[in-house]
Amino acid sequence: MFSTRRKFAAVLLCGAALGCLLVLPVAAERMRFWRLATYEDFDKGTAKGVALRSDGRLVPAPRTTQFADPNMAYLWALAADSKGRVYAAGGSTAKVLRLDEKGAATTVFESTELSAQALAVDSQDNLYVATSPDGKIYKVTPGGEHSVFFDPQRKYIWTLVFGRDGRLYAGTGDKGEIFVISPDGKGQVYYKSEETHVRSLALDSAGRLYAGTEPGGLVVRVDAPSAKGGEARGFVIFETPKKEISSLVADAHGNLFAAAVGDKPLTVTPPLPAPTPQPVPTPMVAPGGGAVITFSAAPQTPFTPFPPMGGGSEVYQFTADGAPARLWSSRDELVYALSFGPDGKLFLGTGSHGVIYRLESNEAFTNIAKTFSGQVTCFAAGAGGKIMAAAANPGKIFALGPGPEPEGTYESSVFDAKLFSSWGRLTWWGDPPQAGSAAAHIAFYLRTGNTSDPNAYWSPWVGPLHDPEGEAVNLPPGRFMQWKAVFQDAPAGANISWVSVAYLPKNVAPVIDAIILQNPGIRVQSPNVMNVPGQPQPVQLRTPPPPPLPGLPAMVQPPPPAAQPKFEAPPQGFAQRGWQSVLWGAHDENDDDLVYTIYYRGERETVWKLLKDKVETRFYSWDTESMPDGAYYLKIVASDAPSNPPDEALSTERTSDRFIVDNAPPEILNLRAKPAGDSAEIRFEARDGASPLTRAEWNLDGGEWKLVLPEGRLGDARHESYSLVLHALSPGEHTVAVRVTDEFENQSVAKTVFKAGSASP
């Protein structure tokens, strides 16, 4: 059915497009589509009760509610007893709260330590609380009595987990040890690692103990001692490329899952001595196994709850034989907690945006909730199939599930068409296709406006629209638009995989940004013209600045892909006498193809004469030999006719600066010599009809050319007078030649012959 519907939709769209081409073959080029189809596209919008999958699908999210606000900055651990009561531990002063079914909190434990870092519950519903730094493990009875259960005399107690035999295991730092404590409160070192910290603990379905370490980022299987009273042995099943194993959990099928965070240092250095506790919030804590999840962080001096940590995070799965597989990775987000949902899918609690992800069976993931706290630090199983999640910055507790939200909304980001536009149909699709009943549970609404932020000046929402293949809508034209999707009691499998909105920008006239006349004697040609032997050497061209971005001042933000300027290879310039060249910059905010017409007129003329029409490049060169010398102006007309029907095409024009055509050489007038003995005075005048005289030279009897300055010494006029005196001339006939050059390198040469007198005695 899906294939048939897609083929029908493709035929329908192609037929509609062909019809447009037949009726308006040029205007169809300006029709555009705003399409969202990827995770990055949809992630720019705002979801409430709607989840975003990594394959770019919008789906109903698990029901998510704020369960409790304990008025604490940080929550580090959650645990639930056999009666479904939830306990939450945190700081920045060590405190544990018990939450009833409505989220009301009762304080069951407080101490003078900085933070309650880890929790565990035994089979008699006794609660065990680990505090740090320089803390202890406390036992809190169901009746509310509490006492010191065990003091490991270690700096940190990161994680707690109960073994099958009822003994409690505690992962500690700064010596990287695991303690085992019997029900009577007697404990001893169970395992000594070579790491600084044991951050997380978990037991698999066979009862084997696993530990996650820092700074090596090791996942260690801790094997029980072979003899009573001996020490356990560790076997590394995997060394991650990260520095810390922040969470470990195991499922009922013998699989172990690990979250690894932070980049390892480039060089390994000996661990620093334990820092002195500082009166600031406690460090992070790592998740433990079973129903107990804790949270971790690298030691800092002074402590900060969430120290800066680069390198992102990775999540791994290990089968019963220890084979690893990477399931998820991110360079930006850190995974602080892992847990399982009722369906066995893995939940990830992350920071620094407080997002909860769910890993899907097909190696995709879903962004199921944004908590609006900085970090999701821990999970616990709640009553009725709910998943409880705790967050920090600020400390909140959320309940997820057990079913989806009855209503969810997703608002797209605001789309800027850059131009005043008319808006057409919204089409969408679910993959696999939504059956009629599923599509009926998804409704779309649209609105438009002319301000970048939606407000009271925008149009009201227009909808509901249900048909994936689009419905006629009556939206006010405008520059900006937004759509909203509403899932109402949507059945399983309902999703949105892409959304497309058609729009037609209003045609606007092109703009000629600048006209740059090149120096005289430069010919410009396309770069794909082959160089031939004897061709003049290239010269540097003066080019116009780039056009401003569509609809906005220059360099504000990049234009959408549909409005990217068409690429045009820069031309090449060559020296060629008598040629004049012009380059210009132009743009069209509709991204239309442009064609140019070039006119010229003399300085005192009133009628523009055609120089060249149907120019498709933004440069032109011509031979000025056919133009009389004098001052001229160019007018360039840009038209978007190639992309619009004749009655909608628009044009604009711009006039160049004044420029000179000067191909005639200057005149040399009244060249004469006045000899006197062995000297002679040479005088002459020069005149040019169009440009100043820039250089005058002379030589005697075919000798070296020498410079002569005009009277007044400044060569800046079209009519100049020159004089020079020659001395020590030999008797007899002499020839003086003079050469004059104008601004355009036109030259004239003249000579005079005279006789010098006899040499002096």
N, C-alpha and C positions, 0 to 999 in steps of 0.2 A: 504493500500500500504506500509505503514511504517513497519508494522509487517512482511509482506511478504519479504521485502528487508532485514530486519534484520535477519530473519531466513535464507534467502539465503546466506547472508554474514557470518553468524555463520557456516553454513554447509561448505561454501567455505574455511573459515579459518581452520575449523577442518580437512577438507580433505587435505588441504595443510600441516597442522601440521602432520597428519598421514603419508602423503607421506614422509616428512622429517624423521619421526621416522623409517619408513621402510628402507629408504636408508641409513641414518646416525643416528642410534638410540642413539648414545652418543653425537655427536657434536651438536644435537638439543638442548641439555641442556645449551649450551653456547649462543644460540640466545637470545637476549634481546630486550626490547622495551622501548623507551622513550615516555612516555604518559603524556599529559597535559589534565586535565579534570575538574579542580576545579577553583574557584575564586582565591585561593591562588596561584595555578600554573600559571594562565594567568596574574595575577597581577605583576609578576616578569618581564614581557616583556614590550615593548614600543609600545603604541598605538597612532596613528595619524588619526583622522577621524573614529576611531573604538571605540565603547563603550563596557564595560565589565559589564555584569550582575552578581548579587550575586549568581545566580545558576550556574555560570561557563560558560556562553555563550558569545561569541563575536558577536556583532551586529553592523550594521552601526550607527554611532553617528550623532546627530543633527549637521547641518552645524555650525561650530564655527569659528569665525574670531575675530581678535583684532580690535575693532571698533575705539578706540582712546587711545592715550598715553598722558595724561594731564600733565605729568612731575610733579607729586605730589607723595609723599611717601605713603599717606593714603587717601583712599576714603571711606566716611562713609555713604553716602546716595545718592540715585538716585530718580528722579521724572520725569514724562513726562506730558506735557500740551496737550490740545485738538488738537493742530496742529502737534503733534508728536515730538516736540522738547524735547530733553533730557537735564536735568540739573544734574550736578554732584557736590557734596559738599565734602569737606575734609579739610586736614591740612597738615603740622603742623602750618600753619597760616590760619585763617578762609578765605575760598575762595569758590566761586560757579562759575562753568563754564557752558555755554550753548553750546551744540554740535549740529552742523548741520547734514544733512543726510549723509555727507561724514566723519564725525568725527572731523571736524575742530572745535577748541574750541575758545570761546569768553568769557572773564571774565565779569560777570554781577554783582558780589558782592565781596567785600573784607572788612574786619574789623580788628580791633586790637586784637580781641579775638584769642585764640589759635586754635580753630577749628570750622568749620561749621558741626554740628552734625546731623541735621535732616532737611528734606524738606517736603513741602506740597504745592499743587496747588489748587486754588479755581476754581469755575465755570467760572470766567472771566479771567482765565490764569494768575492771580497774583500768584507770587511765595513767599512762606514764608520760612524763613531760621532761624533755631535755632542755637545759638552759645553757646559754653561752654569752660571752666568753668566760672562762674560768668558772664554768657552771657544774651542775650536778644533774642526776636523774631523780625525779620526784615521782612518788606514787600517790595518786588521788583516788580514793575509794568512791563507789557510787553514792555513798552518803555525804561526800564532800570533805572527808578528812584527808589531809595530805602530810607526807613526811619524806625525808631523804631516803631514797631507795638504794642509790649507789653513787659513789663519788670516784670517777676514774682518775681524778687529779691530772687532767689533760686540759689544754687550752680551749679546744672546741669539741663539742658533741654535735656532729652533723646530722646523723640519721639513726633511726631505731627501727627494728623489725623483729617479730617473734618467730622463732623456729617451731617446727612441729612438736618438739619435745617440751614446749612451754618455756624454754629459755629465751632471754632477750639478748639480741645482738645490737651493739652500738658502734657505729663508725665514727672515728675521732681524728683530730689533728692537734698538734703539729708534728706528731711522730708517725702518722699514717698507720694507726693500729685499730684492730677490731677487738672489742671486749665482749665476753659472753657472761651473762649474769643469770644465776639460778633464781627460782621463785622466792627464795628466802633472802635475796639481796646480796648474795656473795658472788663476786665477780673476779675475773682474771683476764689477762691478755690472751686472746684466742688466736690472733694472727698479726704478725708484724710485716708490713710491706716495706719496700724501699722508697715509697713515695712519701710526700709531705702530708697529704690528707687522703682519708677515705671519705668521699663525698656522698656516696649513695650505696644502698644495699637492697638486695631483692632475693627471694627464694623462688626457684622454679617449681614446676609441678611434681618433680621427683624429690623435692626437699633440699636441693643443692643450693649453697649460698654463693652469691655473686657480689662483687664489690666494684665500684667505679672510683677512680683515683684522680688526683691532681698533684703535680703539674704534667705528668706523662700522658694523661688521657687514656689510661689502661682499663680494659674490662677484664677482671680477674675472677676465675673460679676458685673458691676457697674450699679445698678438700679437708674433710675432718681428719684429725690426727689418727695415726694408725694405732697408737697405744694410749691408754688412759693417762691423762695428765700431760700428754705431749702437745706440741704446737701444731696448728693446722698448716697446711702447705698451700701456696698459691700457684696457679697456673694461668698465665695470660692467654686468653682466647683471642684477644684482638688489641692492637695498639692503634688508636685512632689518630688522625692528623691533628686533632684538637688537643687542648691542654687539660680539659676538665670533663668528666662524665657527670653531668648535672642530674641525671635521673635514670633509674633502672626499674623496669617492670617485667613480669613474666606472665604468659597466658596459660590456659589449661592444657595446651597442646605441646608443651615443652619448648616453646619459643621464648627467647629473651629479647627485650628491646632496650636500646640505650640511646640517650641523647648526649651528644658531645658538643661543647661550646668553646669558643675562643681560640685564637692562634697560639701556637707554641712559640716561645722565644727562639731567636735564631741560634743562640748559643746556650749551652747548658751551664749553669752556674750553681755552686753549692747553695742549699737553702739558707735563707737569712734566719737569724735568731728570731724567736717568737716576739712579735711586737707587744708593747705594753698596752693594755686596754685603754681606750679613750672614751670619754663620756659623750658618745654619739651613737646613732642607731647601729644595730648589730649587722654583721655580714650576712650574705645569702646562705641558704641551706638547700641541700640537694634532696630530691625525692627518694623515698625508701620503697620497699616492696609491699605487696599485699594491698591492704586498704589504707596504708599510711603513705602519704606523699610529702616529701620535704623539699627544700630549696637550697641552692648553694651559691657561693661566690668566692673568688680568689681573695686571700688575706691581703689587707691593705693597712697602711699606717698613715693617718688614722683610719678607722673603719668607715666605710661608706656602704649603705645598703646595696647599691647597684653600681659598683665601680666600672669605669669605662672598659669595655672589652671588645676588641675588634676580631674579625675573622668569621663572624656568623656562627652557624651551627649545622649539625648533621644528625640524622636519626638512622640507626642501624637495627637490623633484625639478625638474630643468631638462632639457627635451628638447634635441635637437641644435640647434634654432633659438633656444634660450634662454628658451622659455616656462616660467614658474614654476608650481608647484603645491605647496601645503602638504600634507604627508602625515601629520604627527603633531605634537602639541603637548602640553605639560604645564606647569602653573604651579608644580609642586613639584620635579620631577626635572630634572637637567642631563644632556644627552647629550654625552659626552666622546669617543666613538669610533664610527665606522661601518665596516661590512665586509659582504661578501656571503657567503651560505651556498652550499653546492653546488648548491642548486636556484635560485639567483639572488635569493632573498629577502634583504632588507636587515636586518642585525643592528644593534642599538643598545646600546652600553655606557653605563650611566648611573650616577649618584650622586644622593643620598648614601646609598642603601640597597644599592648594588652589584647592581642588577637588570639582566639582559640581556633585551631585548625583540626580537621578530622582527615586521617589518611583513608582513602578509598581502596577497594580491592583491586582496582585496575591501575594502581600506581599513581593515580591522581590524588589531589588533596582538595579540601573544601574549606573556605574561610567561613566558619559557621557563626561566629559572634565577635563583635568588637565591644569590649567591656568598658571602654573609656577610662580605664585605669592604665597606669604605666606598664605593669607586668602582671601576668597570670602566673602565680607562684606554686599552686598545688591543687590537687583534685582529691575527692573522696566519693565513695558510693553513698547516695542518699536514699531515702525511703521512696517506695513506689517506682523504682527504676530510674530515678533522677540521678544526674551527675552533679555533684557540688564542686564549684570552682572558686578558689580564693584569689584575690588580686591585691596588689600593692600600689601605692601612689595614685589615689588613696586606697585604703583597705576596704574592700567590698567582698561580699559572698554572693555568688550567682547560682541559680539552679537551672540545669539544662535538661530538657525532655520531660516525660518520656516520649512524647509525640511531637509532631511539627507544630509551628505556630498556625492558629486558625486563619490568620490574615497577616500577610507580609507585604511590604511595599519596597520598591526600589525606585529611587529618583536618579535619573542620569545626571551627569555633569551638564553644565550649560554650554551649548554649542554656539560658537560665534561664526556666523557665515561671512563676516567681514563687510558685507554689503546688505542693503535693504533687499529682502528676498520674499518671494511668494512660496508657500509651503504646501507640499502635496501629501501623498499617502504615506502612512507608516506601515511597513510590512515587517513580519517577524517569523521566526521559525524555532521549533523545538526539535532536538535531535536525540533519539528518534522522533518522528513527527507526533504531534499531539493529536490524539483522537478528538472527535467533536466534543465529548464530555470533558476532556482535560482542558481543551482550549477555552471552553466556556467558563472555566474557573480562573482564567488569566485575562485581565482587562488592562487596556492602555489608555492613558490620558496625555494630552499635549497642551502646551501653552507657549506663547511667543511674547516678545517684548523688545524694547530698544535700550535697556540698561543692562549692564553686565551681570548684575545680581537681581534675581527675581524679587519683585516687590509688588506693592499695590498698583503700580503703574503697568504691570503686565496684564495680558488677557487672562480671563479665568480658564481653568482646566476644561478642555473639550474632550468628551468621551462619555461612556466607555466604548472602546473599540476592541472587538474580540477576534475578527477574521485575520488569520495570519497573512492572507494575501492582500490585505489592505482594504480600507473603506474610505469613501469620500469624506473629507473634513472641511470645515469652514473656519480657517484660522486667519486672524489678521496678519497681513504682511509685517515683517520686522526683521531686525538684524539677528536677534538671538532667539533660541528655542530650547525647550526642555521637554522630555517625556517622562512619564511615570508608569510603572507596571505594578499591578495589584494582584497578588495571589489570594484567592478566597476559597478556603476549604479545599485546596488543590489536592488531587489524588497523588499516590506514589508515582514517580516518574515524570511528573509535570516539570517542565523546564523551558528556559528561553536560551537559545544558543546564538542567535544574532538578531539585531534590530536595525532596520534601515529606514531613513526618512528622506524623501525626495524634496528638493527645493530648487527654485530658479532665481538666481540673483538678478536684480534689475540691472539692465545694461547701463553702463556709465561710459562717458567719453574717455578715450585714452589720454595719457599725459606725456608730453615731451619734457623730460626733466632738464636737459641741457643740450646745447649745441656747441661743439668744440671744433673750431677751425684750426687746421694744421698749418704749420709754416709753409710758405710757398716752396714749390719744388719738391713736394712729397706726393708720391702716388701710393694709394692704399688698395690692397686686393685681398681676396679671400685667402685664408691660410691653406686651403687645399689646392691652391694653384702651384703647379710644379715649378721649382726653380730651374732655370736654364742657364747654361754657360754664358758668361758675360753679363748676367743680370746684376744691377747695382746692389751694393751692400744694404742690408736692412737698416732702418733707422727707428728710433724709439718714438712711439706715438703718444700724444696726449689724449687720454681717454676720459669720458664723462664719469661722474660718480655713480655707484649703483643706485637703482631706484628705491624709494621707501617701500616698506612692507605693506601689503594690501590692507587698506582700511585703517592703518595706524601710522603714527610717526615712525621714522626710521629706527631700527634696532630695538623695538619694544618687545616683540615676540615673533617666533617663526610663523610663517603663514601655513595654513593647512595644505596637505599634499596637492589638492586640486588647484591651488593658487600659486604653486611654485613657479617662478619665472622660467620660461623655456630657455634651454641652454643654447647659446650662440658663441661659437668659437671666436676669439678676438682676431681681428684682421692683422695683416702684416703691412708695414710701411717700407717704401724704398725711395731713394732719392732719384727724381726724374725731373729735369728742368722743364718749366712751363706748365706743370701740373698743379692743381689745387685739390685738396681733399678736406672732407668734413666727416666727423663722427658725431653721433648724437645718442643720447640715452632716452628711452621711452618705456612706459609700462602701461598695462591695462589691468585694472582691478578685477575684471571678469576673466582674466587670462585668455582673452581673445587673441587670435592671430591678427597682426597689423600689416598694413601696406602703406607705403609712403610716396608722396609726390613732392618734388623739389622745384622751387621757383627762384628766379633772381631778378633784380632790378638795379639800375644805376643809382648813384647817390641822389641825383636831382630828378630822377624819373618817378612817375606815379603808377605805372602799369607793371604788374608782375608778369614775367615771361617764363614759360615752361622750360626747365632745364632737363628734368627726367621724371617720368612717372612709373608706376608699378614697381617701385623699389621694395624689395622684401628684406634687405639687410639694413643695418643701422650705420651704414657708411656709404660714401660715394666719392669718386674721383673723376675729374674731367680735365681735358686739355684746354687751357685758357687762351691758346693762340688765336682762337676765333673771336675772342672778346676784346674790344678796344681797351686800352689802358685806362684805368680810373678806379674809383671807389665803388663798391657794390655791397649788397645785402642779399642773404639767402632767406627764403621762407620754406619751412618744412611742414607739411600737412600729414598727420597720422590718421588713418581711418581703420575702424574695426570691421569693415565690410566683409572680409573673408569669413567671419564667424557669425554674421547676422543677416537676416533678410534685408532687402534694400530699404524698406520703410522703417527699420529699426536701427540701421547702422548710424554710428556717430563718429565725428572727427574732431580734431583739434589742430591748432597750428602754433608755430613759434618762429620768431624772426631772429636771425643770427646777429652777432656783432658786425660792425663795419669791417670790410677787408679790401685789400688793394690787389688789382691785377696790373702787373707791370712787366711787359715782355720786351718793350722797346729800349734800346741802349740810350744812355744820356748823350747829349750833344756837347762837343767841345768847341768853344767859340773864341775867336780873336786870339789865337795862339801866335805869339810874336816874341822875337829876341832883340835886345838892344845891347850890342857889344860895346865895350869901352876898354881898349887896350887888351890885357890878358883876362878881362872879366866880361861877363854878359849878364844882363837882367832878363829873365824869362817871365812873361806874364800870359795868363789865359783865364778863360771863364768856362764854366760847365753848367748845363741845365738839364733837368729831367722832368718829364711831363707828369709822373705819377708818384714817385717816391724820393726820399732824401738821398743826397750823394754821401756815401759813407767812406769813400777812400779815393785818394788821388796819388799818382806816382809819376816819376820821371826817370829817364836814363839818358846818358850822354854817349853818343857814338856806339849804341848797341850794348852798353855796359849793364851793370846790375841795376835793377829797379829799386828806386829809393822813394820813401814817403815824403809827401809835401802836405802841409796843413793849410787849410783855407785861411783867408784873412778873417781875423776874429778867433781862429784856432778851433772852432767848434764846427764839425761837419754835421749839421742837423737841418739843412735846408735843401730845397730842390734847385736852387740857383746859388752858386758859390763862385768867388774870385780867388785866384791863386797867384803867387809870385815867389820867385827864388832867384838868387844871385850865384853865378858860377865864377870861381876864381882860378887863377893859375892855368889858364887855358893856353895850349900850344898855338902858335900862329897857324892860320889856315882855316879850312872849312870844318865845321862841326855840325852834327845833327842832334837835336834834342827831341826825344819822343815823350809824350805824356799819355797816361792811361787813367781813366776815371771809371769808378764802379758805383752803381746805385745799391739800394737796400736789397734788391732782388737779384744781385750778382750779375746784372747786365753791365757790359763794359763797352767803352769806346776808346780808340787809340788815334792820336794825331801826332804830326811831327812838324818841325820847322828847321830850316837850314840857315846858318849864318857863318861869317868869317871873323875870326879873332885877329887882333893886331899882332905886331912884332913883339917879341919878348923884351922886357926892360933890360937895360945894360947893367 
